[in-house]
Every structure is written in structure tokens, then in C-alpha cells.
Amino acid sequence: MTTAASTIEVAGVSVDTRHWIGGQRVASADTFADVSPVDGRVLGQVSRGGQAEADAAVAAARAAFPGWARMGPTARGEILFRLADLVEAHIEELAQLETMDNGSLLRSHRRGVMPRVAMNIRFFADYAINQLSHPVFQTRGHDNHVSWDPSGVTVIITPWNAPLMLATWRIGPALASGDTVVLKPPEWAPLTASYFADLAHEAGLPAGVFNVVQGLGPEAGAPLTLNPQVSRICFTGSVPTAKVIAKAAAENLIPCSFELGGKSPTVILDDADLDLAVDLAIEQYDNAGQVCLAGTRLLVQRGIADAFTERFIERAAQIRQGDPRDEQTQIGPNIHLRHVERVQGFVDRAAADGASIAYGGSVNADLGPHYYRPTLIRDAQPGSEILTEEVFGPVLTMQVFDTDAEGLEVANGTEFGLAACVVTGDRARAEAFCEHLVAGTIWVNCFFVRDLAAPFGGSKKSGIGREGGIWSFDFYADVKNTVYAPNGWKE
Ligand code: NAD
């Protein structure tokens, strides 16, 4: 139900959809429609920012920077811990909003994603207070003191597949470092960012420390990346957009952290526990395939390929697709009709190119046009787009290999290198395989085990840089070394 041009109400939760700049709600003359993938309903209108709003947000963040930077990690931490507590107190509201906005499962938002949002804030605030240090070391009697200084204004641009989780994964360490932030949320799922701004205000973040500019990428995002007052740019999204942003950032030599797409392999060796292998392969359909880390290329060793395929298709047929608010649902809709068309295009072209559709291959018409069925494609042409480009839908491919060396070559055979999953019963074989796999994260006999202290990022076209633990602070802060001589001191 839409209550006013600047408010959207979802499941009894009301969100102010204007920008949040310098501690104030700011409206734009223009708005854009926010459509729910759950039922295709227009939820309401959101402020559509441009150059003026982007400039105002960066100016507000710049003005707030010296005060926030000088507070130090402990005083900042008090506010950030309050913010994490507030997120926890509002998990239900955030979960309801995110589910209607991007179609991901309500139960995942309640039990996994929104608790992780709180952790994103709390972990990095705590790290800045308790762990951010390096032992003093000596050079010819001189002491080297390493420190992490706040760097300025961080711009954060995020995608729609896990909007608030991905935003706070950057907001947490940026604010804990002493930087101020301007967030540009995804236009296909803008609501939780606006709600989060109210929580940040309630937690006591000073005006201008955290800002939200709503709008479309080229209109609201681009001017943020071109602003010389910005000191860091964090982008999570697709490779084509990353190229545009990298060029903009080069104009002012602004350091970027990019977390981009993937085409990750799930490698199943012939000594794998077949039940485990099938479980892990089925997991790759989570969030209707809209997961950057998804191991969408199933690479199966020949000895077990037939048994695996039979069991996999049996299990795929049991997946419950439906309304993401239903506790029983395992996968929900895809984000947008334009996105569904893109997914269908990949599948149609693969079929026209001689691949076989072993399962799925179309929209589930009973559920509505946003609900693409879990799909398995076999026998695609080596090197074809379905085997090399990111589909970002519930579409897996299967390739059969003979030797471990061949499996490794196929696994490494795309331009991406975000993640990989390897399933085998032999530890030594796993270690030999993983040594030469090119990926930011590898899971062996497991999937999606994530620790905020671990380095995270992509190799090759899957990203630039690593975040998590100390790696986050190394990016957001200006790392400084101060060398103290042993002499020259007055008694
Ligand atoms: P996208 O690149 O289309 O958009 C991402 C964001 O960039 C949006 O907020 C958009 O408005 C903004 N944007 C678009 N053009 C811009 C411009 N010229 N200047 C500044 N901002 C601009 O990506 P998407 O479709 O929203 O997200 C899907 C992609 O994100 C997939 O490729 C997926 O793999 C990737 N992703 C990566 C990770 C990771 O951690 N590596 C996590 C989630 C998603």
C-alpha cells in the first residue's frame, strides 16, 4: 500500500524513501517506481537523485569527517554497537522489507542475513578497538609504528541480490575506520537502506557521517564516483559497471575495492560422498541463483557422472519454489522481469547452440512471470557463453571430466575467479587440487562458510582487492608508518 510519494509501507513497516543527507530527509522532484518481485506489485515511489543530491551528500560527509575521525575507535564504537543492537531489535522489519523488495526468502533474512547485518557493524567496530595494531619493529635502532588513519569519504555502491548485507559489509569497516559514508543503494531494492538510515540516526551517528542517495546508477551513482572530494570507492556489482566506475575513479586516482561477478565451479571428484555432493550442488540454486559466489558450473568426474546426474535431477524436482514469505519455500522469484528475460535468453541460446536442457528451462507459469524454474544444462559447447558468462539466475551447467588435471583446467577456464567448491573424500587430493585453483575463496566439502575475519574478494575479473578483518582496514584507512629515531630526545 502506498501512503505518500515519499513513504512506502510494506507488511506494516513504513519507510521514508527520500534521500538521507546531512542528517535530513531530502526529496528529489523526480521519483522512480519500486516494484516487488514477489507479486509484481508497485510498492511505491522512491526519490530519484542526480548530480545535485550526490554533491550534497559528499559535501555533508566531508563536513562531518574531521569530527568523526577525531572521535577515535572507542567513542565511535559506542555508537556503532548501539547501531548493531538496533538492527537486532528490528530484524523482523528489515526482513519483511528486504523480502518484498528483492524476493529473497523471509526465513533467511530473519535467521541469517539480518543477524549478519548486525555482525557486520559490531565485528568491525570491535576489531578497530581491540585488534587493529601491529607490533613495533626496529630498523637499525629506530622504531617503526604502524597506524591506520581515517582517510575521508567512502562511497559505497551496492547491488540488489543482498542489499543491506552487502552495504553493511562495507559500511561497518568504513565507519569503524573513521571514514564517513555515502551509500547508493540498488534501484531494484532500495528500501532497507532508507530504513537503516533511521536506525543510524537513532543510534546517534552525527549528521553527515552516514548518507544515502537513492536513484539510478548512471544518474545518482556516477556523480559520486567522479567527485574529487571522495577518498574511497567500494563497488559490488557487475563487471561492465565496474569498468565504468574504474574509469571515473581514475580521474581523481581514487582507490577502489571491487567485488564483482563469478562463474564459480563446483568440482565433484570421483571419490566424493555422493549425498554430500548432491546437497552442495543443489545449494547452488539458493536465492534463485542470484548469488555472486554460486558454483554454477558443476564439474563432475566421469566415474560418478551418471549416478550424480540421476540423483541431482531427482532432488531438483523436489525443490519447493514459491512465495518467499512462506516458511516451506526453498527458492523464490528472480528480481525483475528484465532479469528473467536475460536468464531465458541465455538458456534459449544454449539450446539453439546444441546444449540439452536436462531440467527446467522456463518460467514457472503457475507462480508468475518472476519465478524461473531451477534449470540444469548439459552438453554445452566448450567455450560457449553459458559455460563462461554469469547468468545470475537458477541455471546450472554440468560438464564431465576425466582426470584431475583436466578438471582443474576446466575449473580455471573462465575470466572469473571468485569462489570454488571442491568435493572429494581424499584430503591430499583436495590439497593438490586447491593449490592450483584460481579463486578468492575455496570451500572443500562445504559451501558458504564465511568468517568476517577471513580475506574475501575475487581473482581475475571477479574483483579488485580483499576485504574482511585487517584487509578491510588496510583499504579504508590511510596506513601510516612513523619512524622514531633512538636519538635527538631531550631528557
Ligand atoms: P550492476 O552493476 O548493474 O549495479 C550495481 C550497482 O551499481 C547499482 O546500485 C547500480 O545502480 C549502480 N550503477 C550502475 N551504473 C552505474 C554507474 N555508471 N556509476 C555508478 N553506479 C552505477 O549490478 P547488479 O545487476 O545490481 O548486481 C548483480 C551483479 O553483482 C552480479 O554480477 C553479481 O555477481 C555481482 N555481485 C558480486 C558480489 C561479490 O561480493 N563479488 C556480491 C553480490 C553481487
Boltz pocket constraint, residues with backbone or C-beta under 6 A from the ligand:
constraints:
  - pocket:
      binder: B
      contacts: [[A, 157], [A, 158], [A, 159], [A, 160], [A, 161], [A, 162], [A, 166], [A, 184], [A, 185], [A, 186], [A, 187], [A, 215], [A, 216], [A, 217], [A, 218], [A, 220], [A, 221], [A, 222], [A, 225], [A, 236], [A, 237], [A, 238], [A, 239], [A, 241], [A, 242], [A, 244], [A, 245], [A, 258], [A, 259], [A, 260], [A, 261], [A, 262], [A, 291], [A, 292], [A, 293], [A, 390], [A, 392], [A, 418], [A, 458], [A, 462], [A, 463]]
      max_distance: 6.0
